Amino acid sequence: MPNDKATNPPAGECRQCWYHAYASRQAHAHLGPREDCPECVDHMVRGCPAHLMVPGKRRWF
């Protein structure tokens, strides 16, 4: 079960990227050793789609 931080990304962040970063074991459990995640590679190459972005302005502390 992913933790609360993994399922509640802050404003301006991609929901999928945030989940894959903070619940990495659950998100990548279907992959073999040293196998790239196709969803992560897609976001690295083409960027994050607008429908997965959390509304609001991104904050930098």
N, C-alpha and C positions, 0 to 999 in steps of 0.2 A: 504494500500500500504506500503510495507516494506521500511525502510529507506536505504540510500546509504551504510551505514556501514554494514548492514545485507547482502547485495547482493555482496559485494566486500571483501571477506576474504583475509588476508595477506598470504604470501608464507608459505607453510608448514602446513596450517590448513585445516581441513575438511570442504568442502562447506556446507554440510548438518548440521553438528554440529554448525557451525558458524551462519547459517541462523536461526536454531531453538533457539539459544541463544539470538540473537539480534533482531529477529522478532517473539518473542515467542507467542504473541497473534494471529498473522496470521497463524503461523505454527501449533499451537495447538487448533485452533478454533473448529475443528471437535470433540474434546474430551469432555467428560462429566466432572463434578466436581470430583476432586481427582483421575482422570483416567490417567494412565501412557501412554506416547506416545510410541507406538511399535517401531518406527524407532529409537528413542533415547535409548530405552532399548537395542535394537539390537546392537547399536554402543558401549554402555557401556559394554556389555557382550563379543561381538566378535571383537570389535575394528572397526576402520574406514577403509573401502575398499580403495585400492590404486587409483581407478578411480575417487574418490571424493576428493582426496587431491590436493591442489593447488601446482603446481610445484615450486620448490625453497627451500632454506634452511630456517628453522624456526628461527626467531630472538627473542631473549630475551633482554629486555632493562634493 
